[in-house]
């Protein structure tokens, strides 16, 4: 694909010049633009096979240029540069038709080279497929209908994989759509990677395919035998086979298909297009997971945030009532945390916050929920834990923090916590439980800090009251 025209638009001059030189060495004809206006002018003068755009360009943003490219030259593939803070925009870019995105902080030339090659390969396959579609009009009516169905399946796959799917929905949805589109005797997909829900696989076989043939095929796909279609290895299940293996970060997509009759070049290309769509679906899924995690996680400590805690609290209270199991809540903060910030600085304060969060996380069960409530405050939901046991745990956590290496390394400010403990009672609402834990925490503070205060029963006058206040996160 040497000689393909590439538009490179980035306002970072050293980066732009480095990438322009690198792409030119690969044989591409590169047009460089320093801002959105220059990129727009270049787009009007000529058609590009690929556009590499900075998301935050002055003049016209990368998203605006992407929209214009897809409106005027839809065959132009687009890759966006973004920072970590631009992941939401990257999701929008993928939905608007971008091929992929690269995070500037993690940019490697080898990754860029691979991404450019694959983007141009997808463009080449799409153009060839369009040419095939145009030639359909010269073929028989049945061929026209068949090719139309195949194109509809391509669109259907793209639409299916565009949303935030689960891993299981991704692999099963993709294998079902391919099976409906191509005349095959065996078909299989496997996703593998570090996610707890992987590996996952899905297989299809025609009724007349023997179990032994199908088992050999599955062994090949799962890597127990080395797949190689040219020439087929000994034991290849069927005479005509297709194999594809794509790596997306730490996730691998392996695909195989076969039948007795030879597969046409058009069918092989269509299969390849389907797998490229699967690659895009994996990237989408990884990106959606990242964005979702950002929405429920606290950026400083990595713990769940206040919004997630509120949702989880309602669920845990309902579960406690339904199954009649105890539920306790711990409310704590770092004693005199303002003094830590004022004496040691905010960077040291942030480090202290992360260290305390790590100690708390290590000291609870996997089934318990630890969240940053706001500022230097934390909450813990302890499922199936009565208040007396929660007090024991709270005291153990208090001692671990008071005796931790934080205080051995820094003598000017001792880092301790005060903890309030409350247990869910039959008459309590979720707001009552938070209020009870907060009031216990206040008693621990009033008693001298660096201590645990257990629950006190609600006064009789409050037991039937519906007028309870909802506590909000306190500013840091």
Residue pairs with C-beta under 8 A, 6 or more apart in sequence:
1 49
1 117
1 120
1 121
1 124
2 26
2 27
2 28
3 27
3 28
3 29
4 28
4 29
4 49
4 50
4 120
5 28
5 29
5 31
5 46
5 47
5 48
5 49
5 50
6 23
6 28
6 29
6 30
6 31
6 48
6 49
6 50
6 51
6 52
6 116
7 30
7 31
7 33
7 39
7 42
7 43
7 48
7 50
7 51
7 52
7 53
8 16
8 19
8 20
8 23
8 30
8 31
8 32
8 33
8 52
9 32
9 33
9 34
9 35
9 36
9 38
9 39
9 51
9 52
9 53
9 54
9 57
9 62
9 65
10 16
10 19
10 34
10 52
10 53
10 54
10 57
10 81
11 34
11 35
11 54
11 56
11 57
11 58
12 54
13 34
15 104
16 32
16 34
17 32
19 52
19 112
20 30
20 32
22 109
22 112
22 113
23 30
23 116
24 30
26 113
26 116
28 116
31 42
31 46
31 48
33 39
33 41
33 42
35 57
35 58
35 59
35 60
36 57
36 58
36 59
36 60
36 61
36 64
36 65
37 59
37 60
38 59
39 51
39 53
39 57
39 59
39 60
39 65
40 59
40 60
40 65
40 68
42 48
43 51
43 65
43 68
43 69
43 72
43 73
47 73
47 76
48 73
48 76
49 75
49 76
49 77
49 120
49 123
50 76
50 77
50 78
50 79
50 116
50 119
50 120
50 123
51 65
51 66
51 69
51 76
51 77
51 78
51 79
52 78
52 79
52 80
52 81
52 116
53 62
53 65
53 66
53 78
53 79
53 80
53 81
54 62
54 80
54 81
55 61
55 62
55 63
55 80
55 81
55 82
55 83
55 86
55 89
55 90
55 93
55 101
56 62
56 83
56 86
57 65
60 68
62 80
62 81
62 82
62 89
62 93
63 89
63 92
63 93
63 96
65 78
66 78
66 80
66 93
66 96
66 97
66 98
67 96
69 76
69 78
70 76
70 78
70 96
70 97
74 97
75 123
75 126
75 127
76 123
77 99
77 119
77 120
77 122
77 123
78 93
78 97
78 98
78 99
79 98
79 99
79 100
79 101
79 102
79 115
79 116
79 119
80 90
80 93
80 98
80 100
80 101
80 102
81 101
81 102
81 103
81 104
81 107
82 89
82 90
82 101
82 102
82 103
82 104
83 103
83 104
83 105
84 103
84 105
87 287
87 290
87 291
87 294
88 291
90 101
90 287
91 284
91 287
91 288
91 291
93 101
94 100
94 101
94 162
94 280
94 283
94 284
94 287
95 162
99 115
99 118
99 119
99 122
99 280
100 115
100 119
100 280
100 283
102 111
102 112
102 115
118 276
118 279
121 276
122 273
122 276
125 269
125 272
125 273
125 276
126 273
128 269
129 151
129 154
129 269
129 270
129 273
132 147
132 266
133 147
133 151
136 143
136 144
136 147
136 148
137 144
149 181
150 181
150 182
150 270
153 177
153 178
153 180
153 181
153 274
154 181
154 270
154 273
154 274
154 277
156 177
157 174
157 177
157 178
157 274
157 277
157 278
158 277
158 280
160 173
160 174
160 177
160 281
161 170
161 173
161 174
161 277
161 278
161 280
161 281
161 284
162 281
162 284
163 284
164 284
164 285
164 288
164 292
165 173
165 281
165 284
165 285
166 197
166 285
167 191
167 195
167 197
167 198
167 200
167 285
168 197
168 200
170 191
170 278
170 281
170 282
170 285
171 189
171 190
171 191
171 200
171 201
171 202
172 202
174 189
174 274
174 277
174 278
174 281
175 187
175 188
175 189
175 202
175 203
175 204
176 202
176 204
177 274
178 184
178 187
178 189
178 257
178 271
178 274
179 187
179 204
181 270
181 274
182 257
182 267
182 270
182 271
183 259
184 204
184 206
184 257
184 258
184 259
185 205
185 206
185 208
185 209
185 238
185 258
185 259
185 260
186 203
186 204
186 205
186 206
186 209
186 213
186 214
186 217
186 237
186 238
186 256
186 257
186 258
186 259
187 203
187 204
187 205
187 256
187 257
188 201
188 202
188 203
188 204
188 217
188 218
188 221
188 255
188 256
188 257
189 201
189 202
189 253
189 254
189 255
189 278
190 199
190 200
190 201
190 221
190 222
190 252
190 253
190 254
190 255
191 198
191 199
191 200
191 201
191 251
191 252
191 253
191 282
192 198
192 199
192 251
192 252
192 254
193 199
193 249
193 250
193 251
193 252
194 250
195 251
198 251
201 218
201 221
201 222
203 214
203 217
203 218
205 213
205 214
205 217
213 237
213 238
214 237
216 225
216 235
216 236
216 237
217 237
217 238
217 256
217 258
219 225
220 226
220 227
220 236
220 237
220 243
220 256
221 227
221 254
221 255
221 256
222 254
223 254
225 233
225 235
226 233
227 233
227 241
227 243
227 245
227 254
227 256
228 243
229 241
229 242
229 243
232 239
232 241
236 258
237 258
238 258
238 259
238 260
239 258
239 260
239 262
240 258
240 259
240 260
240 261
240 262
240 263
241 256
241 257
241 258
242 255
242 256
242 257
242 258
242 263
242 268
242 271
243 254
243 255
243 256
244 253
244 254
244 255
244 256
244 271
244 272
244 275
245 252
245 253
245 254
245 255
246 252
246 253
246 275
246 276
246 278
246 279
247 253
248 279
248 282
248 283
248 286
249 286
251 282
251 286
253 275
253 278
253 279
253 282
255 271
255 275
255 278
257 271
263 271
295 307
296 304
296 305
296 307
296 308
297 303
297 304
297 305
297 308
298 304
298 305
298 371
298 372
300 350
300 353
300 354
300 372
301 353
301 354
301 357
301 372
302 354
302 357
303 357
303 361
303 370
303 371
303 372
303 378
304 312
304 369
304 370
304 371
304 372
305 371
305 372
306 371
306 372
306 373
306 374
306 473
308 371
309 369
309 371
309 373
309 379
309 381
312 369
312 371
312 381
313 329
313 381
313 430
313 433
313 434
314 430
316 327
316 369
316 381
316 383
317 327
317 424
317 430
317 433
319 325
319 327
319 383
320 326
320 327
320 383
320 424
325 383
325 384
326 384
326 385
326 386
326 387
326 423
326 424
327 381
327 382
327 383
327 384
327 385
327 423
327 424
327 433
328 381
328 382
328 385
328 386
328 387
328 389
328 390
328 421
328 422
328 423
328 424
329 379
329 380
329 381
329 382
329 390
329 421
329 422
329 423
329 424
329 433
329 434
329 436
329 437
330 378
330 379
330 380
330 382
330 390
330 393
330 394
330 419
330 420
330 421
330 437
331 373
331 377
331 378
331 379
331 419
331 420
331 422
331 434
331 437
331 438
331 440
331 441
332 377
332 378
332 379
332 380
332 394
332 397
332 417
332 418
332 419
332 420
332 441
333 375
333 376
333 377
333 378
333 417
333 418
333 441
334 340
334 352
334 353
334 356
334 376
334 415
334 416
334 417
335 415
335 416
335 417
335 418
335 445
335 449
335 450
336 413
336 449
337 349
337 352
337 375
337 376
339 413
340 348
340 349
340 352
340 413
340 415
341 348
341 349
343 412
343 413
344 352
344 410
344 412
344 413
348 410
352 406
352 415
353 376
355 404
355 406
355 415
356 378
356 401
356 406
356 415
356 417
357 370
357 372
357 378
359 397
359 400
359 401
359 404
360 370
360 378
360 380
360 397
360 401
361 370
363 393
363 396
363 397
363 400
364 370
364 380
364 382
364 393
364 397
367 383
367 384
368 380
368 381
368 382
368 383
368 385
369 380
369 381
369 383
370 378
370 379
370 380
371 378
371 379
371 380
371 381
372 378
373 379
373 473
373 474
374 472
374 473
374 474
374 475
374 476
375 473
375 474
375 475
375 476
376 476
377 473
377 474
379 434
379 437
382 389
382 390
382 393
385 393
386 423
387 421
387 422
387 423
387 454
387 455
388 454
390 421
390 423
391 421
391 452
391 454
394 419
394 421
394 452
395 452
397 417
397 419
398 416
398 417
398 419
398 450
398 451
398 452
401 415
401 416
401 417
402 414
402 415
402 416
402 417
402 450
404 415
406 415
407 414
407 415
416 449
416 450
417 450
418 441
418 444
418 445
418 449
418 450
418 451
418 452
418 453
419 441
419 444
419 451
419 452
419 453
420 437
420 438
420 439
420 440
420 441
420 442
420 443
420 444
420 452
420 453
421 437
421 440
421 452
421 453
421 454
421 455
422 433
422 436
422 437
422 439
422 440
422 455
423 455
424 433
425 432
425 457
425 458
427 458
427 463
427 464
428 436
428 458
429 466
429 468
431 468
431 469
431 470
431 471
432 458
432 462
432 468
434 470
434 471
435 468
435 469
435 471
436 455
436 456
436 458
437 455
438 471
439 456
440 453
440 454
440 455
440 456
441 453
443 453
443 456
444 451
444 452
444 453
447 453
462 468
